[in-house]
């Protein structure tokens, strides 16, 4: 996980990283590395997997609407990065959600403001 953190590009301000309370994520070295990157840590409470429900739901949508749908079985880091970036834009700006009055999140937030 430390190698992964080292590979991160410059991140936007107020970036949040959510994880469970696994030993790697609670270690001093990892916590220090995350702070050095300017990332705010967020962890599920013990025995409360629902804390992670929002991101788990997003990951499920991402995987089923991209990698599984396109049957991507072997890929490169570049393809994964491009797929995720494209999907995040699609998810926020184009993909309608019933719970948001059949609007994408960006439109819903703009109308709510």
Backbone bond lengths (Angstrom), bond angles and torsions (degrees), N, CA, C in turn:
res aa  C-N    CA-C-N  psi(-1)  N-CA   C-N-CA  omega(-1)  CA-C   N-CA-C  phi
1 X - - - 1.459 - - 1.521 111.63 -
2 X 1.325 117.23 -30.73 1.464 119.53 177.39 1.527 110.75 -67.12
3 X 1.332 117.25 -38.46 1.462 120.27 176.88 1.532 110.26 -62.59
4 X 1.310 116.85 -39.69 1.463 121.18 178.53 1.523 110.31 -62.43
5 X 1.330 116.85 -45.31 1.467 120.05 177.61 1.527 110.95 -60.10
6 X 1.316 116.88 -40.50 1.457 121.01 -179.70 1.527 112.17 -63.18
7 X 1.313 117.05 -26.88 1.461 121.36 -177.90 1.522 113.49 -84.49
8 X 1.331 117.26 -9.75 1.462 119.87 -178.28 1.517 111.41 -64.85
9 X 1.330 116.43 139.34 1.468 119.00 174.34 1.534 108.87 -76.05
10 X 1.306 117.16 -177.06 1.467 121.35 175.52 1.531 107.68 -60.55
11 X 1.313 117.30 129.62 1.456 121.50 -176.38 1.523 110.96 -102.53
12 X 1.345 116.17 153.96 1.461 118.50 177.18 1.530 110.57 -66.85
13 X 1.307 115.92 159.76 1.461 121.13 178.39 1.524 109.80 -62.51
14 X 1.311 116.98 150.92 1.471 123.95 177.87 1.525 113.27 64.58
15 X 1.317 117.60 29.76 1.461 121.69 177.55 1.532 109.30 -71.16
16 X 1.332 116.70 135.57 1.460 122.31 -179.32 1.522 108.74 -117.04
17 X 1.325 115.60 135.49 1.461 121.76 177.44 1.521 108.11 -117.16
18 X 1.329 116.33 117.93 1.458 120.39 -178.44 1.523 109.74 -101.64
19 X 1.324 116.34 137.40 1.462 121.10 178.01 1.522 109.29 -148.35
20 X 1.316 115.02 175.15 1.456 119.24 171.73 1.531 107.44 -87.42
21 X 1.321 116.87 -171.23 1.462 119.91 -178.13 1.521 112.33 -98.82
22 X 1.314 116.35 34.95 1.458 120.47 177.53 1.516 111.26 -61.25
23 X 1.307 116.33 156.82 1.465 121.02 -174.68 1.525 113.02 -59.76
24 X 1.332 117.61 -33.30 1.462 119.16 178.82 1.520 111.43 -65.71
25 X 1.344 116.34 -40.09 1.459 120.87 -176.13 1.529 113.00 -77.17
26 X 1.313 117.02 -21.68 1.463 120.04 179.15 1.521 112.31 -96.64
27 X 1.323 117.04 -3.02 1.470 119.75 -179.09 1.528 110.77 -67.21
28 X 1.314 114.86 151.64 1.459 121.46 -178.87 1.529 110.67 -60.11
29 X 1.331 117.20 -45.58 1.464 121.52 -177.29 1.527 111.54 -60.51
30 X 1.329 115.98 -43.15 1.469 120.03 -179.39 1.528 110.42 -66.96
31 X 1.328 116.27 -46.22 1.468 120.45 179.56 1.530 110.54 -58.25
32 X 1.323 116.02 -42.33 1.465 121.68 -179.97 1.536 110.27 -64.21
33 X 1.328 117.18 -44.75 1.466 122.19 -179.74 1.527 111.26 -63.12
34 X 1.313 116.58 -39.99 1.464 120.97 179.02 1.532 110.03 -63.98
35 X 1.324 116.05 -46.14 1.476 120.91 178.18 1.524 111.40 -60.53
36 X 1.336 116.39 -42.65 1.465 121.42 179.88 1.528 110.72 -59.03
37 X 1.325 116.94 -35.24 1.469 121.96 179.08 1.529 111.99 -77.48
38 X 1.341 117.16 -6.80 1.467 120.34 -179.20 1.515 113.19 78.82
39 X 1.323 116.43 23.59 1.466 122.04 -177.91 1.525 109.31 -96.71
40 X 1.323 116.37 140.22 1.457 121.58 174.41 1.522 108.38 -90.51
41 X 1.333 116.80 127.57 1.472 121.39 179.17 1.516 110.55 -82.33
42 X 1.312 115.53 143.02 1.457 123.12 174.25 1.522 105.91 -136.67
43 X 1.321 116.71 130.08 1.469 119.94 -179.52 1.512 111.17 -131.03
44 X 1.323 114.48 146.38 1.460 119.84 171.81 1.518 108.31 -65.44
45 X 1.314 115.26 147.29 1.463 118.43 173.68 1.518 108.20 -75.86
46 X 1.321 116.80 153.64 1.466 120.86 -179.86 1.526 110.05 -56.11
47 X 1.330 115.22 132.91 1.456 120.95 176.94 1.517 114.00 68.36
48 X 1.347 117.64 18.23 1.460 120.53 -178.25 1.526 109.98 -129.31
49 X 1.323 118.03 72.40 1.455 120.17 -177.89 1.529 113.25 -64.44
50 X 1.328 118.14 -17.80 1.467 120.78 179.53 1.520 111.74 -65.60
51 X 1.346 117.86 -19.89 1.467 120.77 176.24 1.522 110.46 -57.86
52 X 1.292 116.07 -26.78 1.453 123.04 -174.28 1.539 111.57 -100.48
53 X 1.322 118.32 5.88 1.465 122.50 -170.85 1.524 113.78 -59.60
54 X 1.316 118.13 -42.16 1.466 120.26 -177.03 1.524 112.01 -61.64
55 X 1.314 116.71 -48.88 1.462 119.04 -178.11 1.531 110.67 -71.80
56 X 1.323 117.79 -33.87 1.466 120.06 177.00 1.527 110.04 -63.53
57 X 1.330 116.99 -39.90 1.464 121.43 177.79 1.525 110.57 -63.63
58 X 1.341 116.07 -43.80 1.466 120.20 178.17 1.530 110.37 -61.39
59 X 1.339 117.15 -46.97 1.466 120.37 -179.92 1.523 111.15 -60.46
60 X 1.320 117.05 -38.68 1.455 120.79 177.96 1.528 110.49 -62.15
61 X 1.336 116.67 -45.37 1.470 120.54 178.33 1.522 110.47 -62.80
62 X 1.316 116.37 -46.20 1.464 121.24 179.76 1.528 110.61 -55.48
63 X 1.317 116.03 -50.98 1.463 119.47 -176.74 1.522 112.02 -65.93
64 X 1.329 117.64 -45.45 1.462 119.63 -176.06 1.524 112.53 -72.61
65 X 1.342 118.10 -28.78 1.458 120.58 -178.22 1.527 113.53 -93.33
66 X 1.321 117.31 -3.69 1.469 119.92 178.35 1.519 110.74 -128.58
67 X 1.299 116.70 -78.62 1.463 121.26 -172.02 1.526 112.47 -61.26
68 X 1.330 118.55 -46.59 1.464 120.06 -178.59 1.519 110.67 -73.60
69 X 1.331 117.29 -41.96 1.459 121.83 -178.44 1.530 110.82 -62.23
70 X 1.326 115.62 -41.98 1.464 120.52 179.82 1.528 112.96 -87.65
71 X 1.324 115.71 2.09 1.461 122.90 179.52 1.539 112.28 54.89
72 X 1.339 115.07 42.90 1.459 119.55 177.44 1.523 108.72 -78.54
73 X 1.311 116.62 107.41 1.456 120.69 -177.97 1.523 112.29 -102.37
74 X 1.317 116.21 -38.99 1.462 118.35 175.29 1.517 106.08 -129.35
75 X 1.317 114.81 135.78 1.454 118.87 -173.03 1.521 109.84 -151.12
76 X 1.314 116.23 178.33 1.461 121.18 178.77 1.529 109.02 -110.99
77 X 1.315 115.77 166.36 1.461 120.49 176.92 1.520 110.08 -58.89
78 X 1.316 117.57 -40.68 1.465 121.79 -179.47 1.529 110.96 -61.52
79 X 1.322 117.23 -43.48 1.468 120.83 179.42 1.523 110.41 -65.48
80 X 1.324 116.86 -42.27 1.474 120.21 178.76 1.528 109.90 -62.02
81 X 1.332 117.04 -47.81 1.468 120.26 -179.97 1.520 111.72 -59.43
82 X 1.318 116.84 -45.31 1.458 121.73 -179.48 1.533 110.57 -64.81
83 X 1.316 117.06 -42.50 1.462 121.55 179.29 1.523 110.71 -62.04
84 X 1.331 117.03 -45.47 1.464 121.09 -179.10 1.525 110.57 -66.10
85 X 1.334 117.97 -45.58 1.470 120.62 179.80 1.524 111.26 -61.19
86 X 1.319 116.78 -44.48 1.466 121.36 179.10 1.517 110.66 -63.19
87 X 1.334 116.38 -42.11 1.463 120.15 -178.57 1.536 111.37 -67.42
88 X 1.328 117.70 -39.96 1.468 119.95 179.51 1.531 109.91 -61.63
89 X 1.332 116.81 -42.23 1.472 119.16 176.67 1.530 110.21 -61.95
90 X 1.330 116.48 -48.14 1.464 122.02 178.88 1.529 111.31 -58.02
91 X 1.317 116.19 -47.32 1.466 121.94 -177.43 1.529 111.28 -60.57
92 X 1.314 117.10 -41.90 1.464 121.16 -176.28 1.518 114.41 -83.25
93 X 1.330 117.47 -30.22 1.463 120.30 -171.28 1.523 116.27 -111.68
94 X 1.327 117.69 -21.17 1.466 120.26 -173.28 1.528 112.55 -123.17
95 X 1.314 117.63 -46.83 1.473 123.33 -173.53 1.529 110.89 -65.13
96 X 1.332 116.40 115.53 1.467 119.02 -179.87 1.527 110.42 -77.06
97 X 1.334 114.94 151.73 1.448 120.92 179.05 1.522 109.07 -129.97
98 X 1.294 115.81 128.31 1.458 121.59 -178.38 1.520 111.69 -55.10
99 X 1.339 116.69 -42.56 1.465 120.28 -176.87 1.531 112.66 -67.69
100 X 1.336 116.77 -10.97 1.468 121.24 178.50 1.528 110.34 -111.79
101 X 1.327 116.11 37.78 1.477 122.28 -179.43 1.524 112.49 55.03
102 X 1.319 115.49 43.30 1.471 123.01 178.24 1.523 113.01 56.51
103 X 1.322 115.39 42.05 1.465 121.88 177.37 1.527 108.97 -129.13
104 X 1.318 116.66 155.69 1.467 118.34 172.62 1.532 109.57 -73.53
105 X 1.333 119.19 157.38 1.463 121.91 -176.32 1.530 114.88 -53.55
106 X 1.329 118.70 -42.99 1.471 120.41 -177.70 1.527 110.24 -62.25
107 X 1.320 117.42 -46.39 1.465 120.95 179.45 1.516 110.67 -62.69
108 X 1.326 116.86 -43.88 1.456 121.35 -179.76 1.541 110.55 -59.14
109 X 1.333 116.78 -45.78 1.477 120.63 179.84 1.515 111.50 -64.85
110 X 1.326 117.49 -38.66 1.469 120.82 179.23 1.516 111.05 -64.57
111 X 1.315 117.18 -40.95 1.457 120.68 179.32 1.525 112.14 -71.69
112 X 1.327 115.97 -30.38 1.464 120.35 179.71 1.528 112.26 -75.24
113 X 1.320 116.44 -23.56 1.475 120.91 -176.77 1.483 113.83 -77.06
